Amino acid sequence: MSQAPPAVTALNEGGASRYVLLCEHASNFIPPEYALLGLPATELGRHIAYDIGAANLARRLSALLDAPLFLAGYSRLLIDLNRPWRAPSSIPEVSEATAIPGNVSIDAAERARRQAAWFTPFHDRVAAFLGTRPDAAVIGVHSFTPVYLGEARPWHAGILYGKAARFGSALVRALAADPALVIGDNEPYRIDPDYDYTVPVHGDAAGRDAVLLEVRQDLLGDDTGCEDWAKRLAAALR
């Protein structure tokens, strides 16, 4: 039996970069006692369970920038680390039109158990580290599906930001300087304090620059794609 991963794995905490990387959807791991939340095993390979390619991209970006990185150890289906834990989407009963049987009608005790096991350790670790880096900028590393509920998405990547409009817009411009790329400015999502956690809490509320990087999953399907995008993003962030 494989050993259960930690709630958070920290890499390169001594890195010299001002950027601190978070990968909140790095893993699709679900402990055996949850019986895959009633899902077929094939569903764990989909975006509903984790952000495909994001962990690999984040590791390469950490190395290129010499940046600290915090990786989540458990699937977003158990509890989503980029959602306020009281939000309905924190523990979804339905994700991208797929019912999640193991999340239906769970009680307050189970919600509290998941928060204590996975959400709080991750964000407490990140907050404590950021407390030692007053000049840090927070970068969430994510990926998104090429098609969402039947609608194709034209962007190769997107930059999502809230209050850090100057920083976010500058990053959009840096990436969009390549005419071959379609870069979303607060696309394919928008930061919403009622829906998002990383940018509003670790960034905006603390007065830090903070963005989410979103790269389309089909561009991160192998090591070459992840390496190419890590180099592109590192150059833009520099």
C-alpha positions in Angstrom: 0.0 0.0 0.0 1.4 3.4 -1.0 1.9 5.9 1.8 -0.6 8.8 1.9 1.0 12.1 0.8 1.3 15.1 3.1 -1.4 17.9 2.8 1.3 20.2 1.5 4.7 19.7 0.1 7.1 22.7 0.2 10.0 22.9 -2.3 12.8 25.4 -2.4 11.7 27.4 0.6 15.1 29.2 0.5 14.6 30.3 -3.1 15.7 33.9 -3.8 12.8 34.9 -6.1 10.2 37.3 -4.8 7.6 35.0 -6.4 6.0 32.4 -4.2 4.3 29.7 -6.2 1.2 27.8 -5.1 -0.3 24.7 -6.9 -3.6 24.1 -5.1 -4.8 21.5 -7.6 -1.6 19.6 -8.0 -2.9 16.1 -7.0 -5.7 13.8 -7.8 -5.1 11.6 -4.7 -8.1 10.4 -2.7 -7.5 8.2 0.4 -8.8 4.6 0.0 -11.4 5.1 2.8 -13.2 7.5 0.5 -13.7 4.8 -2.2 -13.0 7.3 -5.0 -16.1 9.3 -3.7 -18.2 6.8 -5.6 -16.6 7.7 -9.0 -15.1 5.4 -11.6 -11.3 5.5 -11.4 -11.1 7.0 -14.9 -12.7 10.2 -13.6 -9.6 10.9 -11.5 -7.8 11.6 -14.8 -10.1 14.5 -15.6 -9.9 18.2 -14.6 -12.6 17.7 -12.0 -10.0 15.9 -9.9 -7.0 18.1 -10.4 -5.3 20.5 -12.8 -3.6 18.4 -15.4 0.0 19.4 -16.0 0.0 22.1 -13.3 2.3 20.4 -10.9 4.9 19.6 -13.5 4.7 23.2 -14.8 5.0 24.6 -11.3 8.0 22.5 -10.5 9.8 23.6 -13.6 8.8 27.3 -13.0 10.1 27.0 -9.4 13.5 25.8 -10.7 13.8 28.4 -13.4 12.9 31.3 -11.1 14.5 29.9 -8.0 11.1 30.4 -6.4 9.5 28.7 -3.3 6.7 26.3 -4.3 3.8 24.8 -2.3 2.0 21.8 -3.7 -1.2 20.3 -2.5 -1.3 16.6 -1.9 -5.0 15.7 -2.3 -7.7 16.0 -4.9 -9.8 19.1 -5.2 -12.8 16.8 -5.1 -12.2 16.2 -1.3 -12.0 20.0 -0.6 -10.9 22.7 -3.1 -8.0 24.7 -1.8 -8.8 27.6 -4.0 -12.3 28.1 -2.7 -13.5 29.6 0.6 -14.2 26.6 2.7 -17.8 27.8 3.5 -18.6 28.2 -0.3 -20.9 25.5 -1.8 -18.1 24.8 -4.4 -15.6 24.0 -1.7 -16.8 20.4 -1.6 -18.7 20.0 -4.9 -21.7 17.7 -5.2 -21.5 18.2 -9.0 -18.4 19.2 -11.0 -18.6 20.0 -14.7 -21.9 18.2 -15.0 -20.5 15.1 -13.2 -22.2 14.1 -10.0 -19.8 13.3 -7.1 -21.7 10.8 -5.0 -19.3 10.8 -2.0 -19.9 14.6 -1.5 -23.7 14.5 -1.5 -25.3 15.4 1.8 -22.2 15.1 3.9 -22.6 16.4 7.5 -20.9 19.3 9.2 -18.5 16.9 11.0 -17.2 15.5 7.7 -16.8 19.0 6.3 -14.8 20.1 9.4 -12.7 16.9 9.1 -11.7 17.7 5.5 -11.0 21.3 6.4 -8.7 20.3 9.3 -7.0 17.5 7.3 -6.2 19.3 4.0 -7.4 22.9 3.7 -6.1 24.4 6.9 -2.6 22.8 6.9 -2.0 24.0 3.3 -3.0 27.6 3.9 -1.5 27.9 7.3 1.8 26.7 5.9 1.6 29.2 3.0 0.5 32.1 5.3 3.3 31.4 7.8 5.9 31.4 5.0 4.5 34.6 3.4 4.8 36.2 6.8 8.6 35.9 6.4 8.6 37.4 2.9 7.0 40.8 3.2 7.8 41.7 -0.5 6.5 38.4 -1.9 4.2 38.2 -4.9 1.9 35.2 -5.0 1.5 33.1 -8.1 -1.1 30.3 -8.3 -0.3 27.8 -11.0 -3.3 26.2 -12.7 -4.5 24.7 -16.0 -7.9 24.8 -17.7 -9.8 22.6 -20.1 -9.8 23.3 -23.9 -13.6 22.8 -23.9 -15.9 23.6 -21.0 -19.5 22.3 -21.1 -19.3 22.1 -24.9 -17.8 25.5 -25.5 -14.3 25.7 -27.0 -11.9 28.1 -25.3 -9.6 30.1 -27.6 -6.9 31.1 -25.1 -3.6 29.4 -24.8 -3.2 30.9 -21.3 -4.8 33.4 -19.1 -3.8 35.7 -16.2 -6.4 36.2 -13.4 -6.1 39.0 -10.9 -8.1 41.1 -8.5 -6.6 44.2 -6.9 -3.2 43.7 -8.5 -4.3 45.1 -11.8 -1.0 46.7 -12.7 0.9 43.6 -12.1 -1.6 41.3 -13.8 -2.0 43.6 -16.8 1.8 43.8 -17.2 2.0 40.0 -17.2 -0.7 39.8 -19.8 1.1 42.2 -22.1 4.4 40.4 -21.7 2.9 37.1 -22.8 0.8 38.6 -25.5 3.9 40.2 -27.1 4.2 36.8 -28.9 1.7 37.2 -31.8 1.2 33.4 -32.0 -0.5 33.4 -28.6 -4.0 34.2 -27.4 -3.7 35.4 -23.8 -6.8 35.9 -21.7 -7.0 39.0 -19.5 -9.0 37.7 -16.6 -10.1 34.8 -18.8 -11.1 32.0 -18.8 -12.3 32.9 -15.3 -12.5 36.0 -13.1 -11.4 36.4 -9.5 -14.4 36.5 -7.1 -13.8 36.7 -3.4 -16.9 34.5 -2.8 -15.5 31.8 -5.1 -11.7 32.2 -5.0 -9.3 31.9 -2.1 -5.6 32.3 -3.1 -5.7 35.7 -4.7 -8.2 37.4 -2.4 -6.7 36.0 0.8 -3.0 35.6 0.3 -2.8 38.5 -2.1 -5.4 41.2 -2.1 -6.2 41.2 1.6 -2.5 41.2 2.5 -1.6 44.0 0.1 0.5 41.7 -2.1 0.7 41.3 -5.8 -1.1 38.1 -6.7 -2.3 36.4 -9.8 -3.4 33.0 -11.0 -1.6 31.6 -14.1 -3.9 29.5 -16.2 -2.5 27.4 -19.1 -4.6 25.3 -21.4 -4.2 21.6 -20.5 -3.6 20.3 -24.0 -0.4 22.4 -24.0 0.9 20.7 -20.9 0.4 17.1 -21.9 4.0 16.1 -21.8 7.4 17.3 -20.3 8.2 19.2 -23.4 5.0 21.3 -23.2 5.5 22.0 -19.6 9.1 23.0 -20.1 8.2 25.3 -23.0 5.5 27.0 -21.0 7.7 27.2 -17.9 10.3 29.1 -19.9 7.8 31.4 -21.4 6.2 32.2 -18.1 9.5 32.6 -16.3 10.6 35.1 -19.0 7.4 37.1 -18.7 7.6 37.1 -14.9 11.2 38.3 -15.0 
